[in-house]
Amino acid sequence: MNVVDFFSSPIGLGHVTRDIAIVNNFENITTNFVTGSGAAKILKNLDFKVQDVYNPPSFVVENGTLKNPAKWLWNYYQYYKDCKKISQSIILEDNPNLVISDEDFASLTNAQKMKIPTVLVTDVLETRFTKGIVSFVEKKMNKSMLEIIKKCDIVILPENGDDQDNIKKVGPIVRQIKFSREDLRKKFSFEKKIIVISVGGTDTGIFLIKKALESISKINQDIETILISGPAISKKFENVRNLGFVDNLHELIFAADLLISLAGKSTIDEANAYGTPAIFIPIKGHFEQEDNAKEEGFVFDDINRLDKLIVEKLEEKRNRKNTDGAKNASDIIKKLMN
């Protein structure tokens, strides 16, 4: 029996949801997940074996704008050093056949030193959080990250395109839906037009919840709003069905008529795969979210015309796109282990 240690970044929930999609295709492989925060909670709810040991730094977001990215980057570096110690002891104890990392570079560094094969799952090959004089620290971190990437046996990117060296582009990685849309709508008691608002695993999306609810209240249609506030937001909101923290967001997205979300890669991929019209508002100054949103035709300032966008998107036809990204990623990993 092959043993895999799967280190999944707990910064947001998108990493772990695509990792679940990959692992669901494994056979005869024992997978030990290592993560933290809401990501660990999802895995526990789904009865995966998981060690909840990572405690990531929080982004500070005010009115939708990322504040003091240099400070966050410094906190991330301290977090990386903690993860290095934690992952080293886990890898030594488990002695796995393979270490897979979803954007947890500390575990890759340790595994590569121990000559254990490594697979990286990522949609970012460099970061661009800082500008000006402080950006030299980030450039140095990017250089180190690139060295780790080069040493990986395989790097899996959840996008379409041609492979290059050790980089394999497998297509969007999403969780499979086992039920029809009609059955899911019955299961969730969805009878009106359904708008799902989802803001991930942190509290950075409060600005989007407030603006979305304000915009929906102006629309004269028979709408029910479902809020997925996640594990970090306890604030109460009116005129909304708040489901809080869920482990089946993919089913809710599929069953909805419209998704309003921050611009995380995995959520975008799921909405596109399931054919659900969506609006993606990035955190201003978060390079990754801004890039993701731009690809979908959105920018941060679209938050000021949400009411118009909502009406347009509710009229948009569904366009489901099949993707074998999770199976492709799983097949590549299984081939490496044989």
C-alpha positions, 0 to 999 in steps of 0.5 A: 500500500502506497502512503502519501503525505498531502500538505494542503495550504490552509490559506483559503478553502480553494486548495483543499477542495481541489485536493479532495477532488484529486484524492477522490480518484485515488485507489490503494493509496493511503492519504494523510492530509496536513493543513489547518483552519477551515481546510482541516474542518472540511476534511474532518467532516468528510472523514479524511485522515487529517492533522490540523497543525497549520495556523496561517497568517490573516490578510488584513482587508479594509473596504475590499482593499488589501492593507499592508501586504509587506507585513503579511509577507513577513508574517507568511515567512515566519509561518513558513518557518513554523511549517518547515519544523512541523512538516519535517517531523510529520514526514520523518514519522510517516516515511511516505512514498510521496509528498504532495503539496498544494502551495505548501513549500515548506513540506517540499523543501523537507521532502526534497532534502530527504530524497522523497519524490514530490508533486506540487499542485499550484496555480501560481508560479510567482507572487506579486504582493509588494511594490517598491523597495520592500519588493526585493524580499518578495523577489528573493522568496520567488527565487527560492520558490522557483528552485523548489518548483524546479526540483519537483518531480511533477508540478500540476497546474489546474489550467488548459495548455501545453506541458513544459518540462516538469509542469503538467497542465491538467485542466480545471480541477473540480469536485464531481457532482453525483446528483442532478440539479433538480435533485439538489434543488429539492434537497436544499429546498430551492424554489425561487431564483437562488443567489449564492454568496460565498466568501471562502475561509477567511473574514476578508469577504465581509465587504462583498457580503454587505454590498451584495445584500444591499444590491439584491435588496434593490432588485424586484424579483422573487429571489432567495439569497443563500449566504456561505459565510465560512468558518471565520465570519460570525456576524449576522445578516438579515434577509438571507439564509446563512448556511455558515460553513459547508463542505459541499459548496460545489453542490450549492453552486451547481443548484444556484441560479447565480453565484457572487464570490471573491475571485478564488481560482477553485470557486471560479473553476467550479462555477464554470464547470457546473455552468452557473452564471457568476460574478467574481469580485477580487480583493483590491491589491491581491494580485492573484484574485485580480488576475483571476477576476480579469480572466472572467471579465471582472475588476474590483470596481464592478462592486459598484454596479453589482445590482446591474450585473446581478440582473444581467447574470440572472438572465444568462444561460447556463453553459456546463463545461466538462473537465477531467482535471481531477482525474488527469492529476490523479492519473499523473500521480498514480503513474509516478508512484508505480 
